[in-house]
Amino acid sequence: MIPINILLIDDHILFAKSLKIAFEDYVQINQFSIIQDIDHVMSVIENLKPDITLIDINLSNISNEDGLELAKNIINIGCKTKIVMLTGYDLPVYRHEAKKIGVNGFINKNIMPDKLLEILIDINNGTDYFPKPSEFVEELTDSEKQILQLLANGYKRKDIASIVFASERTVSNHIQHIFDKLNVSSSLEAVTKGIKFGYIQPNYKE
């Protein structure tokens, strides 16, 4: 097997260096590089030619865009590297979005190095990695996501109707669709499940 080159894009330098150290003794890895300068990521990928680029979703300490947006840009430009999301934000909505934009894998950071390497080798050999969620939820539309977020922020239906420029009846219909898709019967349950599945945006503070 030809050793692989890996590039990690992560805004937490302690995690990044810890993973680099953990991978030092693996003969399956030729080079493990870390980048935190997002402005030059494309040129770095062009120069290093990593087989796999690992990207965290939360890049708030080094970038105004999240990892999914960065991954999409790298893919759209046509960089010859497989993209894998390595993140603590392991939520169904993010896995779905990653798969939709053409990412090759989605891995929770809470994983042992040897298992991570095993998955990365499989991905490098052409196998995508997207663990199945324990619970399936039908995807919400953009309007439903917006209304769910407003519910989470404490707005009443009348206020939401004004914000989204729709009638209260339309908002009520959207909310009922949200309830049906999330299999809940109240706004509180919808918000709770929305947080669990990533439809309500987390506060990127760690």
C-alpha positions as CSV (number, residue, x, y, z in Angstrom):
1,M,0.0,0.0,0.0
2,I,1.3,3.5,-0.9
3,P,1.3,5.7,2.2
4,I,-1.2,8.5,2.1
5,N,-0.8,12.3,2.6
6,I,-3.3,14.0,4.9
7,L,-4.2,17.6,5.4
8,L,-6.1,18.8,8.5
9,I,-8.0,22.0,8.6
10,D,-9.1,22.7,12.2
11,D,-9.3,25.8,14.3
12,H,-8.3,24.0,17.5
13,I,-4.5,23.8,17.4
14,L,-4.3,21.5,20.4
15,F,-6.6,18.9,18.7
16,A,-4.7,19.3,15.4
17,K,-1.3,18.7,17.0
18,S,-2.6,15.9,19.1
19,L,-3.8,14.1,16.0
20,K,-0.6,14.8,14.2
21,I,1.4,13.2,17.1
22,A,-1.0,10.2,17.3
23,F,-0.4,9.5,13.6
24,E,3.4,9.8,13.7
25,D,4.0,6.1,14.2
26,Y,1.7,4.9,11.4
27,V,3.6,3.7,8.3
28,Q,0.4,4.0,6.3
29,I,0.8,7.8,6.5
30,N,3.4,9.6,4.5
31,Q,2.7,13.1,5.5
32,F,0.3,14.8,7.9
33,S,0.0,18.5,7.5
34,I,-2.0,21.1,9.5
35,I,-3.3,24.4,8.1
36,Q,-5.1,27.3,9.9
37,D,-4.6,29.9,7.2
38,I,-7.9,29.6,5.4
39,D,-7.0,32.4,2.9
40,H,-4.4,30.3,1.2
41,V,-6.1,26.8,1.5
42,M,-6.4,26.3,-2.2
43,S,-2.7,27.0,-2.9
44,V,-1.7,24.8,0.1
45,I,-3.8,21.9,-1.4
46,E,-2.3,22.5,-4.8
47,N,1.3,22.4,-3.3
48,L,0.9,19.5,-0.8
49,K,-1.5,17.4,-3.0
50,P,-3.1,15.6,0.0
51,D,-4.9,12.4,-0.8
52,I,-7.4,13.3,1.9
53,T,-8.3,16.7,3.4
54,L,-9.9,16.6,6.9
55,I,-12.1,19.6,7.7
56,D,-13.9,20.5,10.9
57,I,-17.4,22.0,10.6
58,N,-16.7,24.7,13.3
59,L,-13.9,27.0,12.0
60,S,-15.0,30.1,13.9
61,N,-11.6,30.9,15.3
62,I,-10.0,31.1,11.9
63,S,-12.7,31.7,9.3
64,N,-16.0,33.5,8.7
65,E,-17.3,30.4,6.8
66,D,-17.9,27.0,8.3
67,G,-16.3,23.8,7.2
68,L,-19.1,22.7,5.0
69,E,-18.9,26.0,3.0
70,L,-15.1,25.5,2.7
71,A,-15.5,21.9,1.6
72,K,-18.0,23.0,-1.1
73,N,-15.6,25.6,-2.4
74,I,-12.8,23.1,-2.6
75,I,-15.0,20.6,-4.4
76,N,-16.3,23.2,-6.8
77,I,-12.9,24.4,-7.8
78,G,-12.0,20.8,-8.6
79,C,-9.0,20.2,-6.2
80,K,-7.8,16.6,-6.5
81,T,-8.3,15.6,-2.9
82,K,-10.9,13.6,-1.1
83,I,-12.8,15.7,1.5
84,V,-13.7,14.3,4.9
85,M,-15.6,16.2,7.6
86,L,-13.9,15.4,11.0
87,T,-16.1,17.1,13.6
88,G,-17.7,17.2,16.9
89,Y,-20.9,18.5,15.3
90,D,-22.2,15.0,14.4
91,L,-25.7,15.9,13.5
92,P,-28.0,14.4,10.8
93,V,-28.5,17.7,9.1
94,Y,-24.8,18.2,8.7
95,R,-24.2,14.7,7.5
96,H,-26.9,15.2,4.9
97,E,-25.5,18.5,3.7
98,A,-22.0,17.0,3.5
99,K,-23.2,14.1,1.4
100,K,-25.2,16.5,-0.8
101,I,-22.2,18.7,-1.7
102,G,-20.0,15.7,-2.6
103,V,-18.0,15.2,0.6
104,N,-16.4,11.7,0.8
105,G,-16.9,11.0,4.5
106,F,-18.3,12.3,7.8
107,I,-16.5,11.2,11.0
108,N,-17.1,12.1,14.6
109,K,-14.0,13.4,16.4
110,N,-14.7,11.0,19.2
111,I,-12.9,8.2,17.5
112,M,-9.7,6.2,18.2
113,P,-6.8,7.1,15.9
114,D,-6.4,3.5,14.6
115,K,-10.1,3.3,13.7
116,L,-9.9,6.8,12.1
117,L,-6.9,5.7,10.0
118,E,-8.8,2.5,8.9
119,I,-11.7,4.6,7.7
120,L,-9.4,7.1,5.9
121,I,-7.6,4.3,4.1
122,D,-11.0,2.9,2.9
123,I,-12.0,6.4,1.7
124,N,-8.7,6.8,-0.1
125,N,-9.4,3.5,-1.8
126,G,-12.8,4.8,-3.1
127,T,-15.3,4.0,-0.4
128,D,-17.4,6.8,1.0
129,Y,-18.1,6.8,4.8
130,F,-21.4,8.1,6.1
131,P,-22.6,6.3,9.3
132,K,-26.3,5.8,9.3
133,P,-28.2,8.0,11.9
134,S,-29.9,6.0,14.7
135,E,-33.1,7.9,13.9
136,F,-34.3,9.0,10.5
137,V,-36.0,12.4,10.1
138,E,-37.4,13.7,6.9
139,E,-35.5,16.8,5.8
140,L,-37.1,20.1,6.6
141,T,-37.5,22.8,3.9
142,D,-35.7,26.1,4.2
143,S,-38.9,27.8,5.2
144,E,-39.5,25.1,7.9
145,K,-36.0,25.5,9.2
146,Q,-36.4,29.3,9.5
147,I,-39.7,28.9,11.3
148,L,-38.3,26.3,13.6
149,Q,-35.4,28.6,14.5
150,L,-37.9,31.4,15.2
151,L,-39.9,29.1,17.5
152,A,-36.6,28.3,19.3
153,N,-36.0,32.0,19.7
154,G,-39.3,32.4,21.4
155,Y,-41.4,34.0,18.7
156,K,-45.2,33.4,18.6
157,R,-47.0,32.4,15.4
158,K,-48.3,36.0,14.9
159,D,-44.8,37.4,15.1
160,I,-43.3,34.7,12.9
161,A,-45.9,35.5,10.2
162,S,-44.8,39.1,10.3
163,I,-41.1,38.2,10.1
164,V,-41.5,35.7,7.2
165,F,-44.1,37.8,5.4
166,A,-46.8,35.1,5.4
167,S,-50.2,34.7,6.9
168,E,-50.7,33.0,10.3
169,R,-52.5,30.2,8.5
170,T,-49.5,29.6,6.3
171,V,-47.2,29.6,9.3
172,S,-49.5,27.2,11.1
173,N,-49.4,24.9,8.1
174,H,-45.6,25.0,8.1
175,I,-45.5,24.3,11.9
176,Q,-47.8,21.3,11.4
177,H,-45.5,20.0,8.7
178,I,-42.6,20.4,11.0
179,F,-44.4,18.4,13.7
180,D,-45.2,15.7,11.3
181,K,-41.7,15.4,10.0
182,L,-40.1,15.4,13.4
183,N,-42.8,13.2,14.8
184,V,-43.7,15.6,17.7
185,S,-46.8,17.2,19.0
186,S,-45.6,20.5,20.5
187,S,-43.3,23.4,19.8
188,L,-41.2,22.5,22.7
189,E,-40.7,19.0,21.4
190,A,-40.0,20.3,17.9
191,V,-37.3,22.7,19.3
192,T,-35.8,20.0,21.4
193,K,-35.6,17.6,18.4
194,G,-34.5,20.4,16.1
195,I,-31.5,21.0,18.3
196,K,-30.7,17.2,18.4
197,F,-30.8,16.9,14.6
198,G,-29.0,20.2,13.9
199,Y,-31.8,22.2,12.4
200,I,-31.5,24.8,15.1
201,Q,-28.0,26.3,14.7
202,P,-25.7,25.8,17.6
203,N,-23.8,28.6,19.2
204,Y,-20.2,28.0,18.0
205,K,-18.7,28.6,21.4
206,E,-16.5,26.0,23.0
